[in-house]
Amino acid sequence: METDIHTYRVGDVLVGIDTISGEFFVECEDIEKADGIYGLHDQRNEKRRI
């Protein structure tokens, strides 16, 4: 399977997005900070579905 993962840092949260599959990865020692990033991702995807 082919992947094309782009990585970003948002504060001390690491984010990876596979531009081929659309998979979204978040890594952080503080789960509440990571949850905030997931929340933004979910809101944006929900807007695209409407």
Predicted model as a PDB file, atoms N, CA, C, CB and O in Angstrom, pLDDT in the B-factor column:
MODEL        1                                                                  
ATOM      1  N   MET A   1       0.834  -1.174   0.000  1.00 83.00           N  
ATOM      2  CA  MET A   1       0.000   0.000   0.000  1.00 83.00           C  
ATOM      3  C   MET A   1       0.888   1.250   0.000  1.00 83.00           C  
ATOM      4  CB  MET A   1      -0.954  -0.009   1.215  1.00 83.00           C  
ATOM      5  O   MET A   1       1.854   1.334   0.758  1.00 83.00           O  
ATOM      6  N   GLU A   2       0.562   2.181  -0.826  1.00 93.00           N  
ATOM      7  CA  GLU A   2       1.325   3.418  -0.940  1.00 93.00           C  
ATOM      8  C   GLU A   2       0.833   4.439   0.079  1.00 93.00           C  
ATOM      9  CB  GLU A   2       1.222   3.988  -2.363  1.00 93.00           C  
ATOM     10  O   GLU A   2      -0.365   4.523   0.349  1.00 93.00           O  
ATOM     11  N   THR A   3       1.752   5.211   0.640  1.00 93.00           N  
ATOM     12  CA  THR A   3       1.391   6.280   1.571  1.00 93.00           C  
ATOM     13  C   THR A   3       2.123   7.559   1.188  1.00 93.00           C  
ATOM     14  CB  THR A   3       1.722   5.880   3.032  1.00 93.00           C  
ATOM     15  O   THR A   3       3.161   7.524   0.527  1.00 93.00           O  
ATOM     16  N   ASP A   4       1.572   8.667   1.607  1.00 96.00           N  
ATOM     17  CA  ASP A   4       2.209   9.971   1.440  1.00 96.00           C  
ATOM     18  C   ASP A   4       1.868  10.782   2.693  1.00 96.00           C  
ATOM     19  CB  ASP A   4       1.724  10.705   0.107  1.00 96.00           C  
ATOM     20  O   ASP A   4       0.918  11.565   2.701  1.00 96.00           O  
ATOM     21  N   ILE A   5       2.655  10.581   3.746  1.00 94.00           N  
ATOM     22  CA  ILE A   5       2.349  11.160   5.045  1.00 94.00           C  
ATOM     23  C   ILE A   5       3.066  12.501   5.210  1.00 94.00           C  
ATOM     24  CB  ILE A   5       2.748  10.191   6.174  1.00 94.00           C  
ATOM     25  O   ILE A   5       4.281  12.603   5.043  1.00 94.00           O  
ATOM     26  N   HIS A   6       2.287  13.512   5.538  1.00 96.00           N  
ATOM     27  CA  HIS A   6       2.808  14.840   5.837  1.00 96.00           C  
ATOM     28  C   HIS A   6       2.692  15.034   7.340  1.00 96.00           C  
ATOM     29  CB  HIS A   6       2.038  15.965   5.045  1.00 96.00           C  
ATOM     30  O   HIS A   6       1.660  14.718   7.933  1.00 96.00           O  
ATOM     31  N   THR A   7       3.741  15.551   7.955  1.00 94.00           N  
ATOM     32  CA  THR A   7       3.732  15.732   9.404  1.00 94.00           C  
ATOM     33  C   THR A   7       3.802  17.214   9.753  1.00 94.00           C  
ATOM     34  CB  THR A   7       4.904  14.974  10.053  1.00 94.00           C  
ATOM     35  O   THR A   7       4.427  18.017   9.060  1.00 94.00           O  
ATOM     36  N   TYR A   8       3.138  17.540  10.850  1.00 92.00           N  
ATOM     37  CA  TYR A   8       3.061  18.920  11.312  1.00 92.00           C  
ATOM     38  C   TYR A   8       3.178  18.937  12.827  1.00 92.00           C  
ATOM     39  CB  TYR A   8       1.740  19.594  10.849  1.00 92.00           C  
ATOM     40  O   TYR A   8       2.896  17.943  13.495  1.00 92.00           O  
ATOM     41  N   ARG A   9       3.592  20.063  13.355  1.00 91.00           N  
ATOM     42  CA  ARG A   9       3.633  20.272  14.799  1.00 91.00           C  
ATOM     43  C   ARG A   9       2.688  21.431  15.098  1.00 91.00           C  
ATOM     44  CB  ARG A   9       5.105  20.567  15.315  1.00 91.00           C  
ATOM     45  O   ARG A   9       2.778  22.502  14.499  1.00 91.00           O  
ATOM     46  N   VAL A  10       1.780  21.189  16.040  1.00 83.00           N  
ATOM     47  CA  VAL A  10       0.863  22.219  16.516  1.00 83.00           C  
ATOM     48  C   VAL A  10       1.144  22.347  18.010  1.00 83.00           C  
ATOM     49  CB  VAL A  10      -0.670  21.858  16.215  1.00 83.00           C  
ATOM     50  O   VAL A  10       0.626  21.566  18.807  1.00 83.00           O  
ATOM     51  N   GLY A  11       1.961  23.326  18.391  1.00 85.00           N  
ATOM     52  CA  GLY A  11       2.421  23.408  19.774  1.00 85.00           C  
ATOM     53  C   GLY A  11       3.267  22.191  20.072  1.00 85.00           C  
ATOM     54  O   GLY A  11       4.255  21.934  19.385  1.00 85.00           O  
ATOM     55  N   ASP A  12       2.884  21.430  21.106  1.00 86.00           N  
ATOM     56  CA  ASP A  12       3.625  20.200  21.403  1.00 86.00           C  
ATOM     57  C   ASP A  12       2.863  18.948  20.961  1.00 86.00           C  
ATOM     58  CB  ASP A  12       3.925  20.119  22.897  1.00 86.00           C  
ATOM     59  O   ASP A  12       3.114  17.850  21.456  1.00 86.00           O  
ATOM     60  N   VAL A  13       1.929  19.131  20.021  1.00 85.00           N  
ATOM     61  CA  VAL A  13       1.169  18.014  19.451  1.00 85.00           C  
ATOM     62  C   VAL A  13       1.723  17.724  18.061  1.00 85.00           C  
ATOM     63  CB  VAL A  13      -0.370  18.336  19.390  1.00 85.00           C  
ATOM     64  O   VAL A  13       1.894  18.636  17.252  1.00 85.00           O  
ATOM     65  N   LEU A  14       2.001  16.452  17.786  1.00 89.00           N  
ATOM     66  CA  LEU A  14       2.464  16.029  16.467  1.00 89.00           C  
ATOM     67  C   LEU A  14       1.288  15.470  15.680  1.00 89.00           C  
ATOM     68  CB  LEU A  14       3.597  14.974  16.583  1.00 89.00           C  
ATOM     69  O   LEU A  14       0.513  14.662  16.191  1.00 89.00           O  
ATOM     70  N   VAL A  15       1.163  15.906  14.439  1.00 89.00           N  
ATOM     71  CA  VAL A  15       0.044  15.501  13.596  1.00 89.00           C  
ATOM     72  C   VAL A  15       0.603  14.910  12.309  1.00 89.00           C  
ATOM     73  CB  VAL A  15      -0.907  16.705  13.295  1.00 89.00           C  
ATOM     74  O   VAL A  15       1.524  15.472  11.715  1.00 89.00           O  
ATOM     75  N   GLY A  16       0.059  13.793  11.881  1.00 92.00           N  
ATOM     76  CA  GLY A  16       0.431  13.186  10.615  1.00 92.00           C  
ATOM     77  C   GLY A  16      -0.819  12.949   9.784  1.00 92.00           C  
ATOM     78  O   GLY A  16      -1.823  12.456  10.298  1.00 92.00           O  
ATOM     79  N   ILE A  17      -0.765  13.292   8.515  1.00 92.00           N  
ATOM     80  CA  ILE A  17      -1.906  13.096   7.613  1.00 92.00           C  
ATOM     81  C   ILE A  17      -1.411  12.358   6.380  1.00 92.00           C  
ATOM     82  CB  ILE A  17      -2.575  14.464   7.220  1.00 92.00           C  
ATOM     83  O   ILE A  17      -0.480  12.804   5.709  1.00 92.00           O  
ATOM     84  N   ASP A  18      -2.038  11.231   6.088  1.00 94.00           N  
ATOM     85  CA  ASP A  18      -1.724  10.482   4.872  1.00 94.00           C  
ATOM     86  C   ASP A  18      -2.615  11.041   3.775  1.00 94.00           C  
ATOM     87  CB  ASP A  18      -1.938   8.921   5.062  1.00 94.00           C  
ATOM     88  O   ASP A  18      -3.830  10.846   3.798  1.00 94.00           O  
ATOM     89  N   THR A  19      -2.014  11.739   2.810  1.00 94.00           N  
ATOM     90  CA  THR A  19      -2.799  12.393   1.769  1.00 94.00           C  
ATOM     91  C   THR A  19      -3.422  11.411   0.779  1.00 94.00           C  
ATOM     92  CB  THR A  19      -1.935  13.369   1.027  1.00 94.00           C  
ATOM     93  O   THR A  19      -4.291  11.795  -0.004  1.00 94.00           O  
ATOM     94  N   ILE A  20      -2.994  10.165   0.804  1.00 94.00           N  
ATOM     95  CA  ILE A  20      -3.568   9.156  -0.090  1.00 94.00           C  
ATOM     96  C   ILE A  20      -4.799   8.508   0.542  1.00 94.00           C  
ATOM     97  CB  ILE A  20      -2.520   8.080  -0.433  1.00 94.00           C  
ATOM     98  O   ILE A  20      -5.856   8.441  -0.084  1.00 94.00           O  
ATOM     99  N   SER A  21      -4.663   8.028   1.785  1.00 92.00           N  
ATOM    100  CA  SER A  21      -5.779   7.330   2.431  1.00 92.00           C  
ATOM    101  C   SER A  21      -6.673   8.256   3.246  1.00 92.00           C  
ATOM    102  CB  SER A  21      -5.249   6.239   3.322  1.00 92.00           C  
ATOM    103  O   SER A  21      -7.819   7.917   3.539  1.00 92.00           O  
ATOM    104  N   GLY A  22      -6.146   9.439   3.618  1.00 89.00           N  
ATOM    105  CA  GLY A  22      -6.914  10.356   4.456  1.00 89.00           C  
ATOM    106  C   GLY A  22      -6.800  10.059   5.940  1.00 89.00           C  
ATOM    107  O   GLY A  22      -7.434  10.728   6.756  1.00 89.00           O  
ATOM    108  N   GLU A  23      -5.992   9.055   6.303  1.00 90.00           N  
ATOM    109  CA  GLU A  23      -5.825   8.739   7.726  1.00 90.00           C  
ATOM    110  C   GLU A  23      -5.148   9.896   8.434  1.00 90.00           C  
ATOM    111  CB  GLU A  23      -5.006   7.442   7.913  1.00 90.00           C  
ATOM    112  O   GLU A  23      -4.323  10.607   7.861  1.00 90.00           O  
ATOM    113  N   PHE A  24      -5.520  10.069   9.702  1.00 84.00           N  
ATOM    114  CA  PHE A  24      -5.120  11.219  10.501  1.00 84.00           C  
ATOM    115  C   PHE A  24      -4.550  10.693  11.804  1.00 84.00           C  
ATOM    116  CB  PHE A  24      -6.320  12.195  10.755  1.00 84.00           C  
ATOM    117  O   PHE A  24      -5.211   9.915  12.493  1.00 84.00           O  
ATOM    118  N   PHE A  25      -3.337  11.100  12.159  1.00 86.00           N  
ATOM    119  CA  PHE A  25      -2.665  10.609  13.351  1.00 86.00           C  
ATOM    120  C   PHE A  25      -2.302  11.782  14.255  1.00 86.00           C  
ATOM    121  CB  PHE A  25      -1.406   9.797  12.977  1.00 86.00           C  
ATOM    122  O   PHE A  25      -1.864  12.827  13.773  1.00 86.00           O  
ATOM    123  N   VAL A  26      -2.482  11.614  15.564  1.00 86.00           N  
ATOM    124  CA  VAL A  26      -2.123  12.640  16.533  1.00 86.00           C  
ATOM    125  C   VAL A  26      -1.324  11.994  17.652  1.00 86.00           C  
ATOM    126  CB  VAL A  26      -3.385  13.356  17.091  1.00 86.00           C  
ATOM    127  O   VAL A  26      -1.721  10.954  18.179  1.00 86.00           O  
ATOM    128  N   GLU A  27      -0.196  12.604  18.022  1.00 88.00           N  
ATOM    129  CA  GLU A  27       0.643  12.105  19.113  1.00 88.00           C  
ATOM    130  C   GLU A  27       0.921  13.250  20.068  1.00 88.00           C  
ATOM    131  CB  GLU A  27       1.975  11.491  18.577  1.00 88.00           C  
ATOM    132  O   GLU A  27       1.307  14.340  19.645  1.00 88.00           O  
ATOM    133  N   CYS A  28       0.723  13.002  21.372  1.00 85.00           N  
ATOM    134  CA  CYS A  28       1.012  14.001  22.385  1.00 85.00           C  
ATOM    135  C   CYS A  28       1.003  13.343  23.755  1.00 85.00           C  
ATOM    136  CB  CYS A  28      -0.007  15.160  22.325  1.00 85.00           C  
ATOM    137  O   CYS A  28       0.243  12.404  23.993  1.00 85.00           O  
ATOM    138  N   GLU A  29       1.849  13.835  24.659  1.00 86.00           N  
ATOM    139  CA  GLU A  29       1.848  13.302  26.015  1.00 86.00           C  
ATOM    140  C   GLU A  29       0.592  13.716  26.778  1.00 86.00           C  
ATOM    141  CB  GLU A  29       3.090  13.767  26.764  1.00 86.00           C  
ATOM    142  O   GLU A  29       0.155  12.987  27.668  1.00 86.00           O  
ATOM    143  N   ASP A  30       0.009  14.847  26.460  1.00 82.00           N  
ATOM    144  CA  ASP A  30      -1.188  15.354  27.125  1.00 82.00           C  
ATOM    145  C   ASP A  30      -2.406  15.060  26.248  1.00 82.00           C  
ATOM    146  CB  ASP A  30      -1.064  16.884  27.413  1.00 82.00           C  
ATOM    147  O   ASP A  30      -2.630  15.754  25.255  1.00 82.00           O  
ATOM    148  N   ILE A  31      -3.183  14.056  26.596  1.00 77.00           N  
ATOM    149  CA  ILE A  31      -4.304  13.610  25.767  1.00 77.00           C  
ATOM    150  C   ILE A  31      -5.342  14.704  25.555  1.00 77.00           C  
ATOM    151  CB  ILE A  31      -4.964  12.401  26.396  1.00 77.00           C  
ATOM    152  O   ILE A  31      -6.004  14.720  24.517  1.00 77.00           O  
ATOM    153  N   GLU A  32      -5.503  15.619  26.508  1.00 77.00           N  
ATOM    154  CA  GLU A  32      -6.475  16.699  26.333  1.00 77.00           C  
ATOM    155  C   GLU A  32      -6.075  17.626  25.188  1.00 77.00           C  
ATOM    156  CB  GLU A  32      -6.617  17.500  27.629  1.00 77.00           C  
ATOM    157  O   GLU A  32      -6.936  18.116  24.456  1.00 77.00           O  
ATOM    158  N   LYS A  33      -4.791  17.865  25.033  1.00 75.00           N  
ATOM    159  CA  LYS A  33      -4.330  18.677  23.902  1.00 75.00           C  
ATOM    160  C   LYS A  33      -4.564  17.946  22.586  1.00 75.00           C  
ATOM    161  CB  LYS A  33      -2.836  19.027  24.057  1.00 75.00           C  
ATOM    162  O   LYS A  33      -4.996  18.550  21.604  1.00 75.00           O  
ATOM    163  N   ALA A  34      -4.283  16.663  22.566  1.00 75.00           N  
ATOM    164  CA  ALA A  34      -4.505  15.867  21.353  1.00 75.00           C  
ATOM    165  C   ALA A  34      -5.983  15.813  21.011  1.00 75.00           C  
ATOM    166  CB  ALA A  34      -3.952  14.443  21.527  1.00 75.00           C  
ATOM    167  O   ALA A  34      -6.349  15.863  19.836  1.00 75.00           O  
ATOM    168  N   ASP A  35      -6.837  15.712  22.022  1.00 74.00           N  
ATOM    169  CA  ASP A  35      -8.285  15.661  21.804  1.00 74.00           C  
ATOM    170  C   ASP A  35      -8.776  16.936  21.126  1.00 74.00           C  
ATOM    171  CB  ASP A  35      -9.025  15.453  23.137  1.00 74.00           C  
ATOM    172  O   ASP A  35      -9.690  16.889  20.303  1.00 74.00           O  
ATOM    173  N   GLY A  36      -8.170  18.079  21.468  1.00 72.00           N  
ATOM    174  CA  GLY A  36      -8.539  19.334  20.822  1.00 72.00           C  
ATOM    175  C   GLY A  36      -8.266  19.313  19.332  1.00 72.00           C  
ATOM    176  O   GLY A  36      -9.046  19.852  18.547  1.00 72.00           O  
ATOM    177  N   ILE A  37      -7.172  18.700  18.940  1.00 71.00           N  
ATOM    178  CA  ILE A  37      -6.836  18.576  17.518  1.00 71.00           C  
ATOM    179  C   ILE A  37      -7.826  17.639  16.826  1.00 71.00           C  
ATOM    180  CB  ILE A  37      -5.383  18.057  17.340  1.00 71.00           C  
ATOM    181  O   ILE A  37      -8.294  17.945  15.730  1.00 71.00           O  
ATOM    182  N   TYR A  38      -8.152  16.503  17.447  1.00 66.00           N  
ATOM    183  CA  TYR A  38      -9.140  15.586  16.877  1.00 66.00           C  
ATOM    184  C   TYR A  38     -10.483  16.276  16.727  1.00 66.00           C  
ATOM    185  CB  TYR A  38      -9.285  14.332  17.750  1.00 66.00           C  
ATOM    186  O   TYR A  38     -11.180  16.063  15.735  1.00 66.00           O  
ATOM    187  N   GLY A  39     -10.856  17.102  17.698  1.00 67.00           N  
ATOM    188  CA  GLY A  39     -12.128  17.823  17.630  1.00 67.00           C  
ATOM    189  C   GLY A  39     -12.198  18.735  16.421  1.00 67.00           C  
ATOM    190  O   GLY A  39     -13.226  18.795  15.746  1.00 67.00           O  
ATOM    191  N   LEU A  40     -11.110  19.449  16.141  1.00 57.00           N  
ATOM    192  CA  LEU A  40     -11.074  20.307  14.963  1.00 57.00           C  
ATOM    193  C   LEU A  40     -11.213  19.490  13.691  1.00 57.00           C  
ATOM    194  CB  LEU A  40      -9.781  21.114  14.928  1.00 57.00           C  
ATOM    195  O   LEU A  40     -11.926  19.888  12.769  1.00 57.00           O  
ATOM    196  N   HIS A  41     -10.540  18.355  13.635  1.00 52.00           N  
ATOM    197  CA  HIS A  41     -10.602  17.476  12.467  1.00 52.00           C  
ATOM    198  C   HIS A  41     -12.028  16.973  12.258  1.00 52.00           C  
ATOM    199  CB  HIS A  41      -9.631  16.286  12.628  1.00 52.00           C  
ATOM    200  O   HIS A  41     -12.521  16.987  11.130  1.00 52.00           O  
ATOM    201  N   ASP A  42     -12.700  16.531  13.319  1.00 52.00           N  
ATOM    202  CA  ASP A  42     -14.066  16.025  13.224  1.00 52.00           C  
ATOM    203  C   ASP A  42     -15.020  17.109  12.758  1.00 52.00           C  
ATOM    204  CB  ASP A  42     -14.523  15.470  14.566  1.00 52.00           C  
ATOM    205  O   ASP A  42     -15.893  16.840  11.933  1.00 52.00           O  
ATOM    206  N   GLN A  43     -14.876  18.341  13.268  1.00 52.00           N  
ATOM    207  CA  GLN A  43     -15.758  19.439  12.876  1.00 52.00           C  
ATOM    208  C   GLN A  43     -15.605  19.752  11.396  1.00 52.00           C  
ATOM    209  CB  GLN A  43     -15.466  20.689  13.712  1.00 52.00           C  
ATOM    210  O   GLN A  43     -16.598  19.980  10.705  1.00 52.00           O  
ATOM    211  N   ARG A  44     -14.381  19.765  10.908  1.00 51.00           N  
ATOM    212  CA  ARG A  44     -14.160  20.068   9.491  1.00 51.00           C  
ATOM    213  C   ARG A  44     -14.737  18.973   8.605  1.00 51.00           C  
ATOM    214  CB  ARG A  44     -12.660  20.240   9.204  1.00 51.00           C  
ATOM    215  O   ARG A  44     -15.335  19.273   7.571  1.00 51.00           O  
ATOM    216  N   ASN A  45     -14.572  17.712   8.989  1.00 51.00           N  
ATOM    217  CA  ASN A  45     -15.122  16.620   8.198  1.00 51.00           C  
ATOM    218  C   ASN A  45     -16.640  16.648   8.214  1.00 51.00           C  
ATOM    219  CB  ASN A  45     -14.616  15.279   8.716  1.00 51.00           C  
ATOM    220  O   ASN A  45     -17.263  16.346   7.197  1.00 51.00           O  
ATOM    221  N   GLU A  46     -17.252  16.999   9.331  1.00 50.00           N  
ATOM    222  CA  GLU A  46     -18.706  17.067   9.429  1.00 50.00           C  
ATOM    223  C   GLU A  46     -19.242  18.139   8.495  1.00 50.00           C  
ATOM    224  CB  GLU A  46     -19.143  17.347  10.877  1.00 50.00           C  
ATOM    225  O   GLU A  46     -20.270  17.930   7.851  1.00 50.00           O  
ATOM    226  N   LYS A  47     -18.569  19.283   8.405  1.00 45.00           N  
ATOM    227  CA  LYS A  47     -19.003  20.352   7.511  1.00 45.00           C  
ATOM    228  C   LYS A  47     -18.939  19.900   6.056  1.00 45.00           C  
ATOM    229  CB  LYS A  47     -18.143  21.605   7.715  1.00 45.00           C  
ATOM    230  O   LYS A  47     -19.781  20.298   5.251  1.00 45.00           O  
ATOM    231  N   ARG A  48     -17.952  19.072   5.707  1.00 45.00           N  
ATOM    232  CA  ARG A  48     -17.821  18.590   4.327  1.00 45.00           C  
ATOM    233  C   ARG A  48     -18.940  17.611   3.983  1.00 45.00           C  
ATOM    234  CB  ARG A  48     -16.451  17.918   4.119  1.00 45.00           C  
ATOM    235  O   ARG A  48     -19.334  17.515   2.821  1.00 45.00           O  
ATOM    236  N   ARG A  49     -19.460  16.884   4.975  1.00 43.00           N  
ATOM    237  CA  ARG A  49     -20.507  15.893   4.723  1.00 43.00           C  
ATOM    238  C   ARG A  49     -21.868  16.530   4.481  1.00 43.00           C  
ATOM    239  CB  ARG A  49     -20.598  14.933   5.885  1.00 43.00           C  
ATOM    240  O   ARG A  49     -22.735  15.926   3.849  1.00 43.00           O  
ATOM    241  N   ILE A  50     -22.062  17.766   4.989  1.00 41.00           N  
ATOM    242  CA  ILE A  50     -23.386  18.423   4.897  1.00 41.00           C  
ATOM    243  C   ILE A  50     -23.617  18.938   3.509  1.00 41.00           C  
ATOM    244  CB  ILE A  50     -23.510  19.576   5.904  1.00 41.00           C  
ATOM    245  O   ILE A  50     -24.667  19.519   3.233  1.00 41.00           O  
TER     246      ILE A  50                                                      
ENDMDL                                                                          
END                                                                             
